[in-house]
């Protein structure tokens, strides 16, 4: 029997969330809507959802704080809904762990599409074939069984989008991947995307992986073209893992 996916909607201010809930329910999701506060985090911990949607008000630090709290506890995909005039906040929530954002008023079809994309990225890497990959003589290790990424012997926590981007770049090896290719791969279909979003995710990856993010050695920029992997893949005997 197919399991119903659950989405937790946490609101900081009044929002016509019933429209979003109706669209998600019609698409097969089970929705739970709560107001921002301790109750929202308790509910998140008591009944971990498959997706979290945060609706925050303008000029609020709660979006960043809530993203941090959720990301410290879980890999669950996060979508943040922000007021139209909150470009700076939109980039900030990506830095703090969100996988995607929408600017209100929200288009229900776009919300459902992004919910599917965020969940698919999570489900794909949580159900990878049992193996791991190593790059740069063991410097970078990706354990697909546990969805873990290690760099120089330490484990790092990546968001679902960051993980999808990193694994896509690694699997592409020395091939240069454009921003459009990367977004099509991790979203699974064509959609109009702010190119700044992909750059922010790459900066986050570098901040977590690179010894000096200003002079990256792992995820390289090819000016005017896109990104590529800067490490060679190791010859790993997977059966010994």
Backbone bond lengths (Angstrom), bond angles and torsions (degrees), N, CA, C in turn:
res aa  C-N    CA-C-N  psi(-1)  N-CA   C-N-CA  omega(-1)  CA-C   N-CA-C  phi
1 X - - - 1.474 - - 1.528 109.83 -
2 X 1.305 117.39 131.19 1.454 121.72 -177.81 1.522 111.01 -71.20
3 X 1.338 116.28 130.19 1.459 121.44 -179.13 1.519 111.20 -78.32
4 X 1.332 115.87 136.83 1.464 120.54 177.20 1.521 109.35 -77.30
5 X 1.331 116.40 129.72 1.467 121.01 178.79 1.527 109.47 -78.39
6 X 1.327 115.74 142.30 1.466 121.67 -178.32 1.520 110.47 -110.32
7 X 1.329 115.69 133.59 1.462 120.54 174.91 1.527 108.00 -119.57
8 X 1.332 115.68 129.49 1.462 122.08 177.51 1.518 108.93 -100.76
9 X 1.336 116.19 121.25 1.464 122.02 179.56 1.529 108.00 -104.42
10 X 1.336 116.83 118.46 1.457 121.63 179.76 1.526 108.26 -111.79
11 X 1.329 116.47 123.35 1.466 121.86 -175.14 1.526 110.15 -113.19
12 X 1.327 115.23 138.85 1.464 120.28 174.87 1.524 110.77 -100.81
13 X 1.311 116.85 -19.85 1.457 120.53 -179.86 1.516 108.42 -143.29
14 X 1.338 116.12 170.69 1.455 120.38 179.96 1.523 109.77 -58.16
15 X 1.304 115.71 133.79 1.471 121.53 -178.91 1.508 108.07 -151.61
16 X 1.315 116.08 137.54 1.457 119.75 178.11 1.529 109.17 -73.02
17 X 1.327 114.70 63.42 1.456 119.72 -173.87 1.523 112.24 -70.04
18 X 1.345 116.91 -16.85 1.464 117.97 -178.39 1.519 111.07 -63.35
19 X 1.348 116.98 -28.56 1.462 119.41 177.98 1.524 110.20 -68.13
20 X 1.328 115.53 -42.70 1.464 119.85 177.00 1.525 109.94 -65.80
21 X 1.332 115.84 -41.83 1.461 119.23 179.84 1.524 111.23 -62.55
22 X 1.326 116.76 -41.76 1.457 120.33 179.59 1.523 111.26 -61.64
23 X 1.335 116.07 -43.13 1.466 120.22 -179.67 1.522 111.07 -64.84
24 X 1.341 115.89 -42.59 1.465 119.76 -179.64 1.524 110.96 -69.17
25 X 1.336 117.24 -40.70 1.465 120.92 178.66 1.528 110.86 -63.51
26 X 1.321 115.20 -41.61 1.467 119.85 178.81 1.521 110.62 -61.80
27 X 1.315 115.56 -30.58 1.464 120.92 -179.59 1.529 112.22 -84.95
28 X 1.332 117.32 -3.13 1.461 120.11 175.34 1.506 116.16 106.99
29 X 1.336 117.62 5.85 1.460 121.03 179.11 1.529 110.66 -87.43
30 X 1.323 116.55 152.08 1.462 122.45 168.78 1.523 106.50 -98.54
31 X 1.316 117.59 124.01 1.463 120.77 -174.51 1.524 111.68 -110.08
32 X 1.337 114.80 142.46 1.463 122.53 173.60 1.519 106.32 -130.84
33 X 1.328 118.13 122.73 1.465 122.47 -178.92 1.526 109.61 -115.20
34 X 1.339 116.13 130.20 1.461 121.42 179.05 1.520 108.87 -137.80
35 X 1.317 116.29 158.85 1.461 120.98 174.84 1.522 109.55 -82.20
36 X 1.344 114.76 150.92 1.467 120.33 -179.29 1.514 109.67 -60.99
37 X 1.323 115.71 140.03 1.453 121.49 179.04 1.516 109.64 150.58
38 X 1.323 116.56 -177.10 1.472 120.64 -179.66 1.525 112.66 -55.34
39 X 1.349 116.50 -33.53 1.464 119.62 -179.01 1.520 111.13 -61.12
40 X 1.342 116.68 -37.72 1.457 120.45 -179.49 1.514 112.06 -62.88
41 X 1.348 117.80 -43.95 1.453 121.14 -179.74 1.528 111.06 -71.50
42 X 1.342 117.13 -35.81 1.463 119.24 177.38 1.520 110.40 -63.22
43 X 1.323 115.14 -41.95 1.463 119.66 179.32 1.518 110.12 -65.11
44 X 1.330 116.40 -38.97 1.458 120.73 178.53 1.532 110.47 -60.78
45 X 1.333 116.65 -42.15 1.458 120.94 -177.41 1.519 111.86 -76.25
46 X 1.344 117.02 -35.47 1.469 120.18 -179.00 1.522 112.11 -73.55
47 X 1.319 116.27 -36.03 1.469 121.16 -178.26 1.528 108.81 -136.22
48 X 1.327 117.78 77.89 1.477 120.98 -176.42 1.525 111.39 -55.11
49 X 1.330 117.62 125.85 1.463 121.18 -179.02 1.522 111.38 -84.46
50 X 1.323 115.78 173.13 1.462 121.36 174.54 1.521 111.12 -87.85
51 X 1.341 116.11 -17.40 1.461 122.35 -178.84 1.515 108.53 -155.82
52 X 1.341 116.94 142.19 1.461 121.67 175.65 1.523 108.90 -118.37
53 X 1.333 116.51 131.76 1.466 122.19 174.89 1.524 107.12 -117.44
54 X 1.332 116.02 122.54 1.456 121.58 -178.64 1.515 109.39 -109.70
55 X 1.331 116.98 126.29 1.463 121.22 175.84 1.508 107.86 -111.22
56 X 1.319 116.58 106.93 1.457 122.13 -176.27 1.523 111.54 -112.47
57 X 1.315 116.22 153.87 1.452 120.55 179.89 1.526 111.22 -84.56
58 X 1.309 115.39 168.54 1.468 120.48 -178.71 1.521 111.27 -65.51
59 X 1.352 114.41 150.77 1.466 121.52 175.60 1.520 112.36 54.02
60 X 1.334 116.04 41.79 1.452 120.41 -179.73 1.516 110.05 -119.14
61 X 1.329 115.71 140.27 1.467 119.82 176.86 1.522 111.40 -88.74
62 X 1.343 116.50 -3.45 1.459 120.09 -175.85 1.526 111.97 -63.84
63 X 1.323 117.06 -34.37 1.466 119.75 -179.40 1.514 110.59 -59.34
64 X 1.325 116.11 -48.71 1.456 120.18 -179.48 1.524 110.95 -65.51
65 X 1.333 117.37 -44.19 1.460 120.85 -179.13 1.519 111.55 -63.59
66 X 1.328 116.13 -42.36 1.461 120.11 -178.22 1.524 110.93 -68.75
67 X 1.327 116.91 -40.12 1.463 120.20 176.30 1.525 110.37 -59.56
68 X 1.326 116.35 -43.69 1.457 120.56 179.32 1.522 111.53 -61.07
69 X 1.328 116.16 -45.17 1.459 120.52 -177.81 1.525 111.27 -63.78
70 X 1.330 115.90 -43.13 1.463 119.57 179.90 1.516 110.47 -67.48
71 X 1.346 116.65 -43.28 1.461 120.19 -176.73 1.525 111.68 -67.34
72 X 1.328 117.26 -28.17 1.466 120.15 177.31 1.521 111.31 -68.27
73 X 1.336 116.19 -23.45 1.461 120.87 -174.57 1.522 114.10 -104.71
74 X 1.350 116.50 -21.08 1.459 117.73 -168.57 1.521 112.32 -158.13
75 X 1.355 114.68 158.60 1.457 122.04 172.92 1.531 111.06 -91.45
76 X 1.335 117.69 4.57 1.460 120.42 -174.86 1.533 110.74 -53.32
77 X 1.335 118.25 135.19 1.466 119.36 178.87 1.524 111.63 -65.09
78 X 1.336 116.00 143.10 1.468 122.47 -177.10 1.523 109.52 -124.87
79 X 1.329 116.34 129.31 1.463 122.65 172.27 1.523 107.39 -117.52
80 X 1.321 117.41 129.78 1.464 122.00 -179.79 1.522 109.45 -110.25
81 X 1.327 116.13 132.57 1.466 122.34 175.82 1.517 108.03 -104.55
82 X 1.339 116.38 121.41 1.461 121.75 -176.03 1.526 111.01 -124.62
83 X 1.331 117.27 157.00 1.463 120.27 175.84 1.520 110.93 -61.22
84 X 1.306 116.60 155.33 1.455 123.07 -175.03 1.522 112.72 -56.27
85 X 1.320 118.62 -34.01 1.468 121.68 -174.14 1.530 112.76 -89.50
86 X 1.335 118.48 19.17 1.462 120.78 -173.36 1.522 113.49 -110.12
87 X 1.343 117.77 48.12 1.462 120.46 -179.38 1.525 112.12 -57.69
88 X 1.336 116.36 -44.94 1.462 119.75 -178.41 1.522 110.55 -62.27
89 X 1.339 117.17 -42.97 1.448 121.20 179.43 1.516 111.20 -64.18
90 X 1.337 116.53 -35.29 1.461 120.71 -179.59 1.520 110.31 -60.53
91 X 1.330 116.95 -45.10 1.454 119.67 178.58 1.523 110.82 -68.18
92 X 1.323 117.02 -34.98 1.464 120.47 -179.65 1.522 111.74 -63.82
93 X 1.341 117.58 -41.43 1.460 118.85 -178.46 1.524 111.01 -68.39
94 X 1.335 117.68 -28.79 1.466 119.72 174.87 1.522 109.67 -66.25
95 X 1.331 116.50 -41.01 1.458 120.41 178.09 1.532 110.97 -62.27
96 X 1.320 116.95 -32.20 1.463 120.90 -175.02 1.529 113.38 -90.22
97 X 1.329 118.10 2.42 1.460 118.35 172.71 1.509 117.18 124.46
98 X 1.345 118.44 -5.31 1.462 119.01 177.90 1.525 110.37 -69.34
99 X 1.327 116.10 149.60 1.458 120.81 179.02 1.529 111.93 -91.45
100 X 1.329 116.63 -26.14 1.466 120.38 -179.14 1.521 108.23 -161.40
101 X 1.340 115.15 163.90 1.464 119.05 174.85 1.520 109.27 -140.39
102 X 1.310 114.79 157.80 1.454 122.86 174.89 1.516 107.59 -130.39
103 X 1.320 116.16 146.77 1.458 120.93 175.43 1.521 108.89 -102.63
104 X 1.334 116.08 132.23 1.455 120.02 -179.84 1.536 110.44 -80.03
105 X 1.339 117.68 152.07 1.467 126.30 4.20 1.527 112.04 -69.98
106 X 1.328 115.26 139.51 1.460 121.43 -173.33 1.515 110.88 -84.48
107 X 1.332 115.28 134.87 1.459 121.50 171.20 1.528 107.45 -84.29
108 X 1.328 117.02 120.98 1.465 121.05 -174.45 1.522 112.48 -59.84
109 X 1.322 116.83 -39.15 1.466 119.81 179.88 1.525 110.93 -64.30
110 X 1.340 115.74 -40.57 1.461 119.14 179.30 1.519 110.63 -67.40
111 X 1.339 117.29 -38.37 1.460 121.13 178.28 1.521 110.64 -60.82
112 X 1.330 116.61 -46.92 1.468 120.67 -179.98 1.523 110.33 -63.75
113 X 1.341 116.83 -41.19 1.467 120.41 179.85 1.520 110.98 -62.88
114 X 1.333 117.11 -43.78 1.459 120.36 179.98 1.527 111.18 -69.56
115 X 1.332 116.93 -32.90 1.465 120.15 176.05 1.526 109.88 -62.09
116 X 1.331 116.45 -45.31 1.460 120.57 178.04 1.522 111.07 -62.44
117 X 1.324 116.61 -44.17 1.465 120.79 -177.52 1.523 110.69 -63.32
118 X 1.340 116.73 -45.80 1.462 120.64 -179.27 1.521 110.76 -64.13
119 X 1.326 116.52 -42.71 1.464 119.96 179.96 1.525 110.90 -67.34
120 X 1.339 116.55 -40.30 1.457 120.03 -178.96 1.521 110.83 -62.36
121 X 1.339 117.26 -41.44 1.463 119.96 177.99 1.523 110.05 -59.79
122 X 1.335 115.84 -42.33 1.456 120.08 179.44 1.521 110.96 -66.49
123 X 1.321 117.24 -47.92 1.467 121.48 -176.67 1.517 111.44 -64.83
124 X 1.333 116.90 -37.63 1.462 120.36 -178.70 1.511 110.41 -61.48
125 X 1.352 116.73 -50.48 1.459 115.96 -174.39 1.520 112.64 -79.43
126 X 1.351 117.81 -19.67 1.453 119.69 176.27 1.521 111.61 -75.66
127 X 1.345 117.15 -14.76 1.457 121.20 -176.85 1.519 112.21 -123.63
128 X 1.326 115.54 31.23 1.455 120.04 179.96 1.518 110.61 -66.76
129 X 1.332 116.08 156.31 1.452 120.86 172.48 1.525 108.68 -58.53
130 X 1.320 116.05 142.29 1.459 121.53 -173.83 1.532 111.89 -68.85
131 X 1.320 116.82 97.29 1.450 121.96 174.12 1.524 108.89 -169.53
132 X 1.322 116.24 173.53 1.452 118.94 174.30 1.512 109.36 -136.95
133 X 1.312 114.75 163.23 1.458 121.11 -179.87 1.523 108.89 -125.63
134 X 1.334 115.13 146.58 1.456 121.14 -178.24 1.525 109.07 -128.88
135 X 1.333 115.80 141.17 1.462 121.72 -177.09 1.524 110.02 -134.29
136 X 1.335 115.39 148.80 1.460 120.22 176.37 1.503 113.89 63.09
137 X 1.371 116.44 43.44 1.471 122.09 180.00 1.530 111.44 57.06
138 X 1.314 114.56 45.85 1.461 120.22 175.65 1.508 115.08 85.96
139 X 1.308 117.54 3.00 1.458 119.01 -179.42 1.527 111.18 -67.08
140 X 1.326 116.87 -44.94 1.465 122.27 178.20 1.519 108.40 -113.97
141 X 1.335 117.09 125.31 1.461 122.11 -179.97 1.520 109.16 -128.03
142 X 1.340 116.05 131.84 1.465 121.77 176.96 1.520 107.94 -117.35
143 X 1.320 116.28 117.51 1.465 122.42 178.13 1.523 107.76 -100.39
144 X 1.348 116.26 102.33 1.459 120.60 -176.68 1.524 112.42 -71.03
145 X 1.331 116.59 -22.04 1.458 118.83 -179.82 1.516 111.45 -68.27
146 X 1.321 116.21 -38.06 1.465 120.98 -177.61 1.518 112.56 -110.11
147 X 1.342 116.83 1.66 1.466 121.27 -177.76 1.521 111.67 58.75
148 X 1.324 115.79 37.47 1.461 121.07 -179.14 1.525 111.13 -103.85
149 X 1.314 115.37 147.82 1.464 122.09 174.55 1.513 107.67 -124.52
150 X 1.332 115.71 129.25 1.455 120.76 178.58 1.521 110.39 -120.08
151 X 1.310 116.03 141.72 1.460 121.15 177.71 1.524 108.19 -134.00
152 X 1.317 116.34 123.64 1.465 122.02 179.84 1.526 112.17 52.11
153 X 1.329 116.01 39.41 1.462 121.15 175.72 1.506 116.31 85.18
154 X 1.307 118.12 -0.81 1.470 120.38 178.11 1.522 110.34 -118.32
155 X 1.319 115.80 147.91 1.458 120.88 -179.84 1.518 110.16 -87.07
156 X 1.333 116.45 141.44 1.463 121.20 177.40 1.525 109.34 -121.79
157 X 1.324 115.79 148.66 1.457 121.87 179.05 1.521 109.46 -98.21
158 X 1.331 116.85 116.58 1.454 122.19 177.03 1.516 109.81 -109.37
159 X 1.318 116.11 149.72 1.460 119.41 171.96 1.527 108.20 -71.54
160 X 1.324 116.85 168.57 1.464 120.83 178.70 1.526 111.44 -58.38
161 X 1.327 116.33 -42.81 1.460 120.25 -179.05 1.519 110.67 -67.54
162 X 1.325 117.27 -42.76 1.457 120.73 178.43 1.525 110.66 -61.38
163 X 1.337 115.69 -42.66 1.460 120.24 178.88 1.528 110.29 -62.56
164 X 1.333 116.47 -45.20 1.464 120.12 -179.83 1.520 111.08 -62.46
165 X 1.330 116.95 -41.93 1.466 120.45 178.60 1.529 111.23 -64.35
166 X 1.334 116.61 -45.72 1.457 119.91 -178.49 1.521 111.50 -62.73
167 X 1.336 116.79 -47.33 1.465 119.13 -178.84 1.526 110.97 -65.90
168 X 1.322 117.79 -34.72 1.468 120.67 177.90 1.522 110.60 -64.74
169 X 1.328 116.21 -44.29 1.463 120.67 178.87 1.524 110.08 -65.47
170 X 1.343 116.70 -41.17 1.470 119.94 179.63 1.523 111.03 -64.61
171 X 1.321 116.67 -42.57 1.463 120.11 -179.10 1.526 111.33 -68.80
172 X 1.342 115.77 -24.49 1.459 119.57 177.50 1.515 112.84 -77.89
173 X 1.372 114.77 -11.97 1.462 121.58 179.48 1.526 111.00 53.76
174 X 1.342 117.12 -122.70 1.465 119.90 -174.28 1.523 113.38 -84.53
175 X 1.330 117.33 0.62 1.455 119.53 -178.57 1.524 110.57 -75.79
176 X 1.318 116.47 139.01 1.462 121.62 177.41 1.526 108.41 -80.59
177 X 1.329 116.20 126.24 1.458 122.20 179.82 1.528 109.40 -109.20
178 X 1.323 116.62 124.81 1.455 120.39 178.96 1.525 109.78 -74.85
179 X 1.317 116.41 164.52 1.463 120.47 176.83 1.525 110.48 -59.56
180 X 1.325 116.83 -40.90 1.460 120.22 -179.68 1.524 111.09 -63.54
181 X 1.323 117.25 -42.10 1.467 120.69 178.44 1.517 110.91 -62.23
182 X 1.318 116.19 -44.20 1.459 119.89 -179.71 1.521 111.28 -62.69
183 X 1.331 117.06 -43.91 1.457 119.54 -179.21 1.520 111.38 -67.99
184 X 1.331 117.18 -39.25 1.466 119.33 178.48 1.522 110.30 -63.55
185 X 1.338 115.99 -37.09 1.459 119.47 -178.08 1.524 111.80 -68.22
186 X 1.323 117.01 -47.15 1.461 118.31 -174.61 1.522 112.50 -80.84
187 X 1.361 116.93 -23.96 1.459 119.43 176.60 1.520 112.13 -88.52
188 X 1.318 115.73 -30.04 1.453 119.36 177.10 1.511 114.76 89.63
189 X 1.335 117.76 -2.02 1.449 120.76 178.54 1.518 108.05 -161.87
190 X 1.306 115.97 168.89 1.464 119.90 179.89 1.529 110.07 -79.06
191 X 1.327 115.56 132.77 1.462 120.87 175.86 1.518 107.80 -154.35
192 X 1.290 116.99 148.61 1.466 121.05 -179.83 1.523 108.82 -71.00
193 X 1.311 117.26 119.40 1.461 121.61 -175.16 1.518 110.41 -126.51
194 X 1.318 115.27 139.70 1.463 121.09 174.65 1.526 107.59 -70.13
195 X 1.343 117.11 119.10 1.468 119.61 -175.89 1.521 112.09 -64.84
196 X 1.325 117.57 -19.60 1.461 119.38 177.28 1.524 111.04 -63.80
197 X 1.327 117.03 -29.54 1.461 121.07 -178.63 1.519 111.09 -61.47
198 X 1.333 116.94 -46.62 1.457 120.28 -179.03 1.520 110.26 -63.73
199 X 1.327 117.39 -38.22 1.461 121.12 179.21 1.525 111.34 -65.48
200 X 1.324 116.78 -38.29 1.465 120.49 178.61 1.522 110.26 -64.61
201 X 1.335 116.94 -43.50 1.460 119.94 179.07 1.530 111.10 -62.57
202 X 1.331 116.32 -40.40 1.471 120.11 178.44 1.531 110.06 -64.09
203 X 1.335 116.99 -41.41 1.468 120.31 177.82 1.520 110.70 -61.64
204 X 1.338 116.47 -38.86 1.464 119.99 177.92 1.525 111.23 -63.89
205 X 1.338 115.88 -42.74 1.466 120.05 178.51 1.522 110.09 -60.52
206 X 1.315 115.90 -45.80 1.464 119.51 -179.98 1.523 111.57 -63.73
207 X 1.313 116.88 -40.11 1.465 120.22 179.73 1.530 110.75 -60.27
208 X 1.331 116.43 -33.71 1.463 120.69 -177.33 1.531 113.24 -87.49
209 X 1.339 116.78 -26.72 1.460 119.64 -173.38 1.531 114.77 -107.10
210 X 1.309 116.63 -36.60 1.463 120.13 -170.73 1.526 112.00 -82.21
211 X 1.338 116.04 142.81 1.465 120.54 173.61 1.519 109.85 -65.13
212 X 1.329 116.32 -38.26 1.464 122.52 175.89 1.526 107.82 -133.94
213 X 1.336 117.79 97.40 1.471 120.61 -177.19 1.519 114.04 -56.50
214 X 1.340 117.88 -23.50 1.463 120.91 -179.68 1.532 111.59 -77.27
215 X 1.324 115.55 -19.52 1.461 120.79 177.18 1.531 108.39 -129.58
216 X 1.331 116.71 71.22 1.469 121.07 -173.38 1.525 113.21 -64.97
217 X 1.327 114.08 146.06 1.453 121.42 176.56 1.525 111.85 -119.37
218 X 1.319 117.22 -16.01 1.465 121.27 -175.73 1.524 111.18 -98.55
219 X 1.332 117.40 -58.82 1.476 121.65 176.57 1.529 107.39 -104.54
220 X 1.308 115.56 109.13 1.456 121.34 -174.40 1.519 111.76 -98.77
221 X 1.328 115.79 146.06 1.463 121.87 173.79 1.522 109.62 -95.54
222 X 1.312 116.32 129.33 1.460 121.33 172.83 1.522 105.39 -104.93
223 X 1.302 116.02 103.74 1.461 121.71 -170.43 1.527 112.15 -51.69
224 X 1.332 113.64 129.03 1.454 120.21 177.71 1.515 115.13 78.14
225 X 1.356 117.16 -0.78 1.462 119.40 -176.24 1.528 112.72 -126.95
226 X 1.318 118.42 -48.75 1.454 118.99 -178.29 1.509 112.59 157.67
227 X 1.339 116.14 -140.05 1.460 121.36 -175.66 1.526 111.03 -129.84
228 X 1.343 115.83 156.32 1.455 121.36 177.31 1.522 109.45 -150.82
229 X 1.328 116.02 163.60 1.448 121.49 178.61 1.526 110.08 -81.45
230 X 1.326 115.87 137.26 1.460 120.10 -179.01 1.520 114.21 -98.43
231 X 1.346 117.27 -0.83 1.453 121.73 179.98 1.525 110.39 -113.31
232 X 1.326 116.63 152.30 1.462 120.43 175.04 1.531 109.33 -89.29
233 X 1.330 116.15 151.62 1.461 120.22 -179.42 1.519 109.96 -80.80
234 X 1.348 115.58 137.60 1.453 120.83 -179.98 1.530 110.42 -82.29
235 X 1.301 116.14 154.51 1.450 122.13 174.77 1.523 107.18 -86.57
236 X 1.359 115.69 101.11 1.466 121.00 -173.27 1.519 110.46 -108.80
237 X 1.317 116.20 130.68 1.461 120.98 174.62 1.528 108.20 -83.73
238 X 1.306 115.84 95.85 1.466 120.48 -173.47 1.522 111.93 -64.41
239 X 1.300 117.62 -29.48 1.455 119.22 -178.02 1.520 112.31 -66.52
240 X 1.332 115.50 -16.71 1.462 118.93 -179.05 1.507 112.34 -90.60
241 X 1.343 116.94 -5.07 1.457 120.99 -176.29 1.522 110.50 -80.22
